[in-house]
């Protein structure tokens, strides 16, 4: 609480509203100027005509009360509330007070210029009254402070001139132009002089000589240490100019751990926040900390080898090395250097092993250290740093409450620490999305708006991908995927199979016999566009191109669908954006409910069916399927009140037929929604059964017929093909509990009720599809089917359109503000998604990245193996391998690896002590294994007696990866 209310505005400083002064801290400068203060006060005249003045006057009052901080009792309670407890330095509320004054003054000026000032009696009396009162106060201050006479008199003249100008204009004695120009000039002169007096100039020579003598002395001693001063004997600019490193200084942004460490190390008993470390309580650095007892042992952890002080230091460990007129220079022989090894974390032992090979560059530290033990780095444990040991991610521990440490095993290791502050990238993403979408909303032309929306959304969602390629290092390769990496690898594997001649889908993640099926055809077709070398990179680029066009198609389709119901052009655009990138309130549970095992991730983070953003980010086949579904619905609704014409319906049918190539299950949802829509139209609208009813049914049947080939095809194949039957059994995407849906959709469904009631009351046939879609999703979400969660596909589209229809109906301003606020909340979820993805990209680890040595081994297999060869490896390796080489593995993908549990047990048994040579030989024969991999995952359980010579021939051995080929004729 004490830190939160630091630098509260003293009540006596309120005189600064009318008397410019120079308080001890800039946060207390309060003077708004004669222009702002006088016109803000006179704005009372126009309160009845302008409600905004009430708002800004309330803002001014609240900001002033907050600026007073600890001097107002309830502020001590406010700072205990969530969010408000993050605020610091209440006096900065003065900035917002000035903004409120400025808004009130310009509003008053605008009203003054528009109205007839001759009748404004209060305006004249108020001007005179305020001016006289202010001039009396200023005169008293000038009289009692002779040293400020000229300064105060200058501002008294400004106030007097400002008042006279207002009076002259109110009597029409000067023209409007003369009034405004003169008013502006006087206001600038008034404020400008205050600002000018705050400027304190120093020559560069003078600025860089604070502590310069000691700075020069330290330069001669090298640059492999830090220094400390309890008396600010070397200024920060002097140290920066001489390339010296300080452990003290001025910094308003501090880690509490470092602040506490400095206080403990100096023996300071000061509690609370201080902008300087150490604190100078009386503003006299050369005297305030006289008598401190800095601990040489503690400062050795910060590699402080020298201490500079304006007063003598009598403490063990500090050796006086030099005395000058400006102070003393002490040496700390206990300084440990930039890095050292201790047997345990922060053990405090004096017998440590120094590490000399340390390279420190901007945002990166590289150390060559020999374990075992904990490598301690003499750097603050600041958020955003990541560590690797020999290229593998390692945990950064906090040692001694302030510095970093990494555990290293026995032997020589390369340890790297790199600064990657994820919050910076959060800010970049939020800023780009806000600015980009803001600019998009300014575009009025529909076609240019669509193109702009596609480009902005694609660019923003591409940033995490670009980050992945930017952050990949020598030891790691980016897979090209941000989430669902297992599925992402399977998409690349399908594309790779197309590259090598396949037209039908055969999963490379199972050795069960497969006849092939027409599925995932867009990915297989994209693979035809690639050719060796660098196949994986080509396929990832093709995936991104697919994502771009699928996103563009979805944006166009969504806008076309929304335009059928919403009238306002601005609402059409906004509704389209909310559908595409918006999310629900599921994140509330994620943030506020304790993680006790009863809570899972919100729908917004993992369900592309519930919301469209994930499809745009990384599931282009689902984005394309939804786009084609919406285009089919759009064509159907446009013809809903006309007779059946084949020429107008065949396009809609073709859209649905094409959707089956991307996601056949989407068509099942479409057929159910279409059926319920027709039923609603029959039950709840005045429809002529012969003139309108029969054509409506014909159109619905035509749409169903267009979708039926895919539905029938999938039903037949998934019930008759042995492999597809196993795939179906394992492909389980269950719906979450009902409260998950309520968290995400509940409030928005309530907001949609007015539109739903209007649709049924006014019997709006064209809009019956919206409540029908919501009802279908509510029922289908829990039908007894393996992929039941997929059945809520597109329901967010219907909900958002209903919300905007409700918004168009609302006339009451308060309800309008409420709906607008609710719509604004939809932008939070996509930001959380992007932030989560960015955080995953910034951590160089599996599965988003793969070891470079592993990728090198994959590329070798792609050269020596024939397409369709079988490779024996662990599940983890098996998921990534088919994305680089056109081979089959025994297991590597949850749904696609048939009999997964049994196969994994057999693979683990093969690599373990439990298997005999005879069993392994039989396993190889049964699964037609051509190659075997021994990598880090496989070696976890491999016994030392693992005999391979009779069956396998080693063909590749690099770092931790070995590849063996089955010897020809081994079983003869």
N, C-alpha and C positions, 0 to 999 in steps of 0.2 A: 504493500500500500504506500509505503514511504517513497519507493522508487516511482510509482505511478503518478504521484502528486508533486514530483520534483519540479522546481522552478514555477510554483504557483504564482499567479499575479498578486502582489500585495495590494490591498485596497487603496493605499495612499497613491499608488501609481495610476488610479483612475483619473487623476488630474491631467494625465497625459492625453486625455480626449480633447482638451482645449489648449493645453500648454505643452508644446514640443520640448522634450528634454532628452538627456542622454543617460538612461538608467544603466545599472551595472551589467545587465545582460540584454542582448538585442531582442529576446523574446518579450520583453516588457515594453517595447516601443509601441505606443498605442495611438499616436496622433493621426487621425483620418484626414485632417485638413479642413479649412473653412468651407470649401465647396461641399464635401461629403457630409460633414456634420450639420451644417446649416440647412441644406436642402433635405437631408434625411429627417430632420426635426419638422420641417415645414410640410413634409409629405403627409402629416396628420390631416392636413386640409383635404386630401383626396382619398382618405380611407374608404369612404362610402362608394366611391366610383371605381375603385381598383382593389379587388380582393388579394391580389399578389402582394400588396403592401402589408397586409396582415401577416402573410407568411414570412416575409423578409424581416418584419419587426420581431416576430417570434424567434426566427433564427438568430437575430442580433442579441436578443435577451438571453437565449439559451447558451450561445457561445460566450457571452460575457460572464454568465454564472459559472460555466465550465472553466473559463480562463482563471477565475479566482481560486480554483482548486481547493486546497485544504482550508481555505477561509470560508467555504460554504459547506455546511454540515453534511448535506445529502450527497455531495461528491464522494465522500469516503465510503458511502454505501454503493454508489454507482460503479466504482472501480472494482467491486467484487463480482459484478455480473459478467456472464459470458460475453465475449467479443469486446465489451468495454474495458475488461481487465487487460487488454492489449495496448490500450492508449497510454501515452507517456507525455510529459511536459504540457500540462493544461494551458499554460500561457499561450501556446500556439493556437488556441481558440481565437486569439486576437486576429489572426489572419482571416478567419471566416467571418468574424465580426466586421472587419473592413469590407469584405465582399458584400455582406448584407447592407452595410451603410451605402456602398457604391450603388447597389441595385435600387435601394430606396431613393437615393438622390437623383439618379438618372430618370427613374419613373416620375418623380416629382417634377423634374425639369421638363420632361415630355408633356405632362399634364398642364404645366404652367404655360408652355408654348401653344398648346391646343385650346386652352380655355380662355375666358375673358378675365384677366387679372385685375381689372378695375373694380370688380365686385368682391375681390378676395380680401375682406377686412382682416380676417385672422392671419392671412399671409403677411400683411404689413405689420400688424401688431406683434406677431410671432417673430418676425425678422428683427424688429427693433428690440423686443424684450430679450431674445437670446443673445443678440450682439452686445447689448449693454451689459448683460450679466457676464459674458465671456470677457469683454474688455476690462471690466472691473477686476475680475480675477487675475487676468494677465497683468494689469497695471499694478496690482498688489504684489505679485511675484517679482515684477521688474523693480519695484521700489525696494523690496526686501532683499533682493539679490543684485546689487549694483554691477557685478561682473557679467550679468546676463542682460543688461539693459538694452543694448543694441539689438541683440537677437530677439528678445521679446517684443520690442517696439516694432521691428520689421513685421512680425506676424500680426500684431495689433492693427497695423496699417492694412494688411491683407484682409483681415476680418471686416474692418470698416468699409473698405472698397467693395467687398462682396455684398455687404448689406445694402450699401447705397445703390449698387447695380440692380438688386432685386426691387428696391423701392422705386427707382426710376422706371424700370420696365413695367411695374404694376400700374404706374400712372401714365404709361405710354409716352414717356419722355425720350426714350431711345428706341430704335428699331430692333426687331427680333435678331437680325444678323449681327448688329453691333453688340447686343446683349450677350449672345452666345459666344462670340469671339472673345470679347473682353472677359467674360466669366471664365472661359477656358484658360486664357493667359494668366489671370490672377491665381487660379487654382494651381496651375503648373508652377508658378513662381513660389507659391506658398509651400507646396510639398517638395518642390525641387531643392529649395534651400535647406530643408530638413535633411534630405538625403545627402546633399553635398557635404554637410557638416559631419556626416557619419564616415566619410572617406578619410582614411589616414594613410598617407603615402610614405613609403620608405624606399631608399635606393637599394638596388640589388646587393651592392657591396655591404651595406649596413644589415640587410636582412640575413645574409649568409655568414655573418660574423658572430652570431650568438653562440658562444661556446666553441668558436672556431679554433682557438689555440689547442684545446683538448682534442678537437676533431682532427687537427693535423697530426697530433701525437699518436692518435689511434690508427690513422692511416698507415703510419710507418710500421705498425705492429702486424699488419696483414688484414685479411678480411674473412677469417675463419672463426669469428666469434660474434657475440652480441655484447652490448654495454648497457648499463643501467644507471640512472641518476634519480635520487630522491629529491633533487632540487632543480630539476629541469635545466641542468648545466649545459647540455647540448640540445639545441632546439631541433625540431623535426625537419625543418627545411635545411638546416646545416648538415644534419645526418644524411638526408637524401642527396644533397649536393656532393657530399664526399663518399657516397655509397657505403655508409655505415648502417648497421642494423641495431635498432634499439628495442629494449623490452619495456620501456616506459613511454609515455607520451600522451597525446590528446586524441581521443577517439570516442564520439558519442555512441557508437555501435560496438558493444562489448559482449563477450561471453561471460556469464556470471562465474563460470569455473575459473577463467583466467583472472578475473577481478579478485575473486576470493584468494587465489593462489598468491597474487602480488601482495595482498594485504597480510596474509599469513607469513609470507617470506620477509616482509619488512617489519612485522610486529605491530602493524597498525590495528587499532581497535575501532576504526570508523565503520559504521554500519550504514548500508544503503548505497545508492548510486552516486557515482562521481564521473564527470566527463573526462577527468584526467586520471591517469594511473602513474604514481600514487596521487592521492587527493591533496589539494592545497586549500585548506579550510578558510584561510584569511586572504587568499589571493596573493600571497608572498612566497613564491617557490623557494627562495634562498633561505627562508627561516621556518616555514610552517612545519617541516618534518625534522627539525633539529632533534637529535636524540634517538632516531630510529635505529633499529638493530637488524640490518639485512642479513639473512642467513646465507652464508656462502655455499652451504650444501644444497639448499633448495634452489638457489639461483644457478647452481651448476647444471641442473636439469634443463635449464633454458640456454645452456652454453654461454652464460654471462661470465666472461673472463675479466672484464674491467668495469669498475664502478667509478663514476665521476660525481663529486659532491662539492657543494659550496661550503660545507662544514665538515669537521673531522668525523671519521667513523672508527669507533673502537669496538670491533667485533671480531671474534675468532674467524680465521680463514682469509681475511682481507689484508693484503700486504701493501703498504704504502710504497708507490713507485715514483710518484712525481708530485711536486707542490708548485702551484702557480699563484699569482695574486688572486685569480678568480676561483680557486678551490684546490681540491685534492684529486689525485688519480690513484686508485687502488687496483691490485691484481688479485684474481681468484684462481689459485692453482688447482682447485678442485673441478674446474670446468671440464665437462666430459666430452666436448666436441659435438658434432652434428648427429652422431649415431653411435650406439653401443649395444652389446649383447648382455642380457642378464639371464640367469637360470630360470627365473619365474617372473611373472608380470608385476612390475613395480616392487620388486623384492627389497629394494633399499640397500642392497649389498654394496660395499665399497670396492669389492674385488670383481670388477666387471671387465669385459673384453671390449676394448675400443675398436671401432670400425673406421678405417681411414678412406676407403674408396666410396666416397659420397659425391654425387653430382647433383647440384641444386640449380634448376632453371625455372623460368616462369611457369607456375602451375604444375610442375613435375619434379619429383625427387627420385633418383635412381641410386640404389645401394647394392654393393656386392658384399654379402655377409656370410659368415660360416656359423652354422648351428651345431648342436641344438640349443634352443632357448628362445627368448623373446627379444626381437630387435626393437629397441627403443629409438624413436626419432625425436630430436629436439625441436619439435614443431607443435603448435597448438592443435588440439583435436577439434578442428573446425568442421562443421557439417559440409558435405559435398565432396570429400576426399574418398578415393577408392584405391585399393591396393591389390597388387598381384604378386605372387611368388612363383618365379619361373613361368610366367605367363598365365598362371591359374589364379582365379579370384581368391582373395584372402580377406579374412575379417580384420578390421582395424579395432584394436582395443584401446581403451583410455587408461593410461598409466599415471600414477601419482596425481590423479584427478585433473590433469591438464594436458599431457602430451600424448602422442600416438605410439602404438606398439603393434608389432605383427609377429605371430609365432612362426618360427622356421624350424624345420627338422634338421637332422644331422646332415652335414655336408655343406658345400658351397652353393649359395643361392643368389639369384638376381631378384631383388625386391624393387618394385616400382610403385610409387604413389603418384596419382594424377588427380588434379582438381577438376571435377565435373559437377558444378552446382546445379542440381536438377531444377531448383526454383527459378533460375535464370531462364531456362528453357520453358518452364511453365509460363513465365511472363511473356516470352516471345510468342508462344502459341496463342495465349489469350489476346495479346495486342494485335497480332496479325488477323485473328479471326474477327475481332471486334471492328478493326479498321476496314478489313476487306468486306465484311457483310454490311457495314455501314455505308460504304461506297456503292455496293451493289444495290442497296435500297434506294439510293438517289437516282438510279437509272430509270427513266420512264418508258423508253421504248421496250416493248415486250421481248423482241428477238435479241436485242443487245443485252437486256437484263438476263435472259436465259444463258447466253454465252458467258457473261460476266460471272454469274452464279456458279456455273460449271468450273470455270477457271479458278475462282477464289477457293471454292470448297476443295478442289483437287490439289491445289498448291498447299493449302493449310494441312490437309491430311497427308500430304507427301513429306512434310517436314520430319516426322519421326523416322521415316524410311531413309531419308537423306542423312539423318543423324546416325543411323545404324552403319551406313557405309563410311561416314566420316570418323566414327569412333573405332571401327574395326582396326586391329593392330596387326603386327607381324605374326603374332601367335594365334590370332582369332579371325574367323571369317563370318560375316553377317549372312544369315540364311535368307534374308529378303522378306521376313515375316515378323510382325509385331505381336500377334496373339494367335492362339490356336496353331502353334508352330507345327504340331504333328499333322494337322489337316493341311497346313500350307505345304509341307514337304510332300504330302500325297498329291496335291494339285500339280506340283512340279513333276512328280513321277508320272502322272497321267499325261502331261504334256510331252515328257521325254519318250513315253511309249509311242506317241504320235510321230515324233521325230524319226523313230526307227521303224515306221511302216505300219503300225497298228491303226485300225479304224474302229474297232470295237474295244470296249473296256474289259481288261483283264487285270485284276489287282496284283501288283508286284509284291504285296505283303502277305501272300499265302502261296503255298505249294500245292494246295488242293486243286484238282483238275477243274479247269474253267473253260466253258465253251464260248464265252464272250457275250457281252450285252451292250445294247445301244444306250450308254449312260456316260455322263461327264463329257459329252461330245464336244462342247466348246473348247475344253482344255486340250483334248486330243487333236482337234483341228488347229489350235494355236501352235501346237508342237510341230506341225508341218512347216512352219515358217522359220524354224531354226535348223542350224547345221553345225557340225564341229568346225573349229575348236571352241572352247569357252562356252559350252552348251548351257551350263547352269546359269551363268550371268545373262545369256540371251533369253532364257525362259523367264527369268525374274523380270526382265524388262518387258517382255511380252505380257506377263501377268499385269504389270502396271498399266500398259496400254489398254488391256482389257478392262481394268478398273476405271480408267478415264472414260472410255466410251460407255461402259455400263452405268457409271455415275451420271453422265450426260443424258443418257436415255431415261434414267429414273427421274432426273430433275424435270425434263420436258414432260414426261408422262404424269408426274405428280401435279405440275402446274395445269396441265390440260384437264385433269380430273377435278382439281380444286375449282377451276374456273366455271364448272357446271353449276356450282352452288353459291359461290361467294360473289357479290356484286362489286365491292370496292376494289379497285386495282391494287391499292396498298395492302389491303388484307389478303388478296390473292398471293402476292409475293411473300408476305410475312408467314402466312399459313403454309406455303410451300417450304420455306426454310425451316419452320418448326417441325414439319413432318420429316424432313430430310435429316436434320442434325439435332433436333430437340430430343429431350428425354423426360421421363417422369420424375417422381419424388422418391424413388426407391433409395436414393443415396442418403435420405434422412435417417433411415434405419441403420445404414452402413456407418454413418458418422456418430449417431447418438446412442445406439443400443450397444451395451457392453458385449464384447466378443466372448461369450461364454459357451459357444458351441451351438447355440440355438439360432444363430443368425448366419446367413450366407451372403454372398455377393448380390447386389441388386440386379434386377433384370437388365438395366441399362448397360451393364458391363459385359454381359455374356449372352444375351438373347437378341440375335438379329431379327427374329420374327416379331418381337415386341416393338422394337424401334428400328428405324432405318439406318442409323449412323454407322453401326458396325459393318453393315453390308457395303456402305460407301468406303469405309476405311480399308477393308480387307477381304470381303466376300463378294466379288463382282458377279458371280453366277446367281446369287440370291438377289442382288440389286437388279440385274437384267430380268429375272423372272418376275419380280414385283412390278417393274416398269411395264412389261408386256401384259400382266394381269390388269393393271390400271388402264392401259390403252384399250384393252378389250371391253372393260366396264364402261369406259368413256363412250365408245362407239355404240354400245347397247343403250345407254341412257339417252344419248342424243336422239335416238329413233324410238323412244319409248311411247310417244303419243302418235306415231304414224303407222301406216300399214306396213306389212312385211315386204321388204324389197331386198332381193338377194344382192343387188349391186351395192347396197349400203351396209350389208352385214358381213360380206365375205372378208373385209379387212379386219373386223373385230375377231372373226373366227381364226384368221391367220395369225393374229397376235397371240391368241391363246395356244394355237398349235405350236408356234415358235417358243412359247414359254416352257413347253414340255422339254425342250432340249436343255434348258438350264436347271429347272427344278420341277419335276412332274407333280410333286405333292402340292405345289402352289395351285395347280389346276383343280385339285380336289376341293381345296378351300373355296376357290372361285365358283365351282359348281354348287356347293352348298349355299353360299351367300346369294347366288343368283336365284336359286330355288326359293329361299325364304323371302327374297325381295319380291318375286312374283306373287307369292302367297300374301304378303303384306298389302300389295297393291290391290289384290282381289278382295281382301277382307276389310281394308280400311279406307278405300277411296271409291269415288263414284266412277266406275268404269263400265262402259258398254261392252258386254261380253262378246258380241259378234264383231263390232267394228274395231274395238281396241283389245279385247281379251284374247281372241284367237291369234292375232298378229303378235301379241306380247309373248304368248306361249311358244309360237313358232320361232321367234327370235331366241328365246331361252333354250329351246331344243337345239337350234342351230349352233349356239355357243357350246352347249354340252356335247354335241356331236363333234365339234372341232377339238374338244379336249379329250374325248373318249379314247382315241387311239393310244394315247400315252397311258391313260389310266388302265385300260385293258392290257396293254403290253406289259406294264409293270406288275400287274396282278398275276398274269400268267407266268412270267419268268421268275418272279420271286416266290412262287409256290411250287415250281417244277424243277428249277435248276438247283443242284445239290449245294454248290458254293453260295448262291444267292440266298438260299434258305438259312445257311449258317450266318451269313452276313446280317440278314434281317434279325435273327435272334440276338445278335450282339449289338446291333445299332439301336441303342436305347437313349431317347431324349425325352425324359419325363418332365411333366410340368411341375414347377415348384409349388409349395403350399399356397393356399388361397391368399394368405396375408401378404405374400410377396407381390401378388398382382394388385392387392388393395393399396399397398404402399406406393406402387408405381402409378396406378391408374385411378385410384379412388377419388381423389379431389377433382380430377379432370372429368371423370364420368358425371359427378354431381354438377359440374359447370356446364355439361352438355345437355342437362335435363330440359332447360327452356326450349332449346331448338328441337329436341325430340317431341315435346308436347305440341309445339307449333306444327311440326310435320304431320302428326296424326290428326290434329284439330283441323288444319286447313287442307288435309288430304293431298299433300304435295307428292305426286307420284314419282317425280324425278329424284326426290331425296329419300325415298323409302329404303334405298340401299344402305343408308348410313346406320339407322337403328337396327336394320337386319344384320349388318356386319358385326355390330357390337354384340347382338344376341347370339349369333353363331359362334363367335370367339368364346363367349362365356360358357357355352355348352361344350364345344369341341375341345376345349382345353383339357378336359378330363375324361374324354372317351377312352375306352380300354384299347390303346394302340401304342406300339413302341415309340412312335415319333409324335406323341400327343402335343408336345410343346410347339411343334411346327404349325399346328392348326390355328394359332392366334395370328397367323401371318396377316399383316396389313391393318390390324384393328386400330393402330395408332393413327392411321390416315383418317379413318372414319371419326374417331374421337376429336381430332384436331379440327376437322371441318365443322363438326357440330359445335365446338366451342366458339369458332369464329362466326357461325350463324347466330349463336346466342349473343355474341358481342354486337353484331349488327342490329339485333332487336332492342338492345338495352338503350334506354333514354336517360336514366338516372346517372348522374355524374359519378356518384360514389361507387355504384356497381360497376360502372365502366372502368374506374381506377382499379377496382378489385380484380376484374377480369384481365386487365392489362398487366397487373402485377403477377397474376398466376401464369400468364403466357411468358413473362420474363423468366420465371423459374425454370422453364424448359431448357434454357441455355446452360444451366449448371452441369447437368449430367454429361453432355458431350465434352465439356472442359475437363471434367474428372476422368473421362475415358482417355482423352489425349494425354493428360498428366500421368495417368497410370501407365500408358504405353511408353511415354517418354522415359519414365523411371526405369522400366524394363530394358529399354534400349541402352540406357546409360550404364547399366550394370553388365559388364562384359562377362557373360557366363552362359551356360546352356540354359534353355534350348534355343534362345534367340541367336546365339553365336555358336559356331562349331570350331574346335581346335584346328588350326591351319594344317597341322601334321595329319589329322584325320581326313581333312578335305583332300590333301595331297594323295593319301592312300585311296580315297574314293576315285579320284581322277585316274590313278594308275589302274584300278580295277576296270574302269570304263574303257581303257585301251586294250587290256588283255582278255577280258571276258567277252563271250558272245552274248548278244541280246537274248534274254530268256534264261541264262545260266542261273543256278541257285547258289546263294552264298549263305553259309552258316555264321550267325553272329548273334549278339544279344539283342533284346527288344529295342534298347536305346539306340544302338548303332543301326539296327535294321530300319528304324523310322527314317533316318536321314539318307542312308545309302542309295535307295532307288531314286532320290532326287538328283543324284550326280551320275549314277551308272544305271544302264537299262537292264538291271538284273532283278531276280526274285529273291526274297528273303522268307524265312519261316515265320517270322513275327515282326511287327513294326508299326501296326496301326490298330487301335482298339476295335472298331467295327469290321474292318476289312480283313484282318487276320483270322481266318476260320479256326474254330476250336482253340481260341487264344489261350485259355487257362491251361489246357492240357499241353499245348505246344510249348508254352513258357516253362512249364515244369520239366519237360523233356530237354529243352535247351539248357536250363540250369543244371540238370542232372548230367548232361554231356560234358559240361565244363567243370564238374565237381569231382570230389573223391568217390562219390557213391557209384559212379558208372565204371563198368569193366570195359576192357578192350572189345570184347565180343559184343556187348550192348551198343557201344559207340559205332562199331562197324555196321551193325544192323540198322541203326538210326540213320547213318549216312546213306545206306542203300535204299531205305524206305523213302527218304526225302530227296533222292537224286541230287545230293550235294556235290557241287563242282569246286567250290572254294570255301575256305574257312578263315575267319578273322580272329586274331588275338590282339585285342586292344585293352585299354584300362578297364572297361566294363567287364570284358570277358575274363581278364586275369584276376579279378577279385576272388574267384573261387577255384582257379586252376591249381591242382596239386603239383608238387615238384616231380611226381612220377608220371606226369602226363606224356605218354608215348605217342608220337605222331609219324615216325619215320616210315612205317609200313604202308600207311595210307596217304599221307600228305607230303607234298614236296614244297619246301619254303621258296617263295618267289619274290617276296618283298619284306624288307626289314628296315624300318626308319623310325628312330626315336622309340615311341611307345607302341608302335603299330607293326604287326606282322601279318602277312597274308600267305596262306598255304593253298596249293592246288592239289586236288585229288589225283593221285597217281593213276595213270591209265592202266586198266586191267588189274587193279589191286585185288579185286574179289574173285579172280579166276583161279 
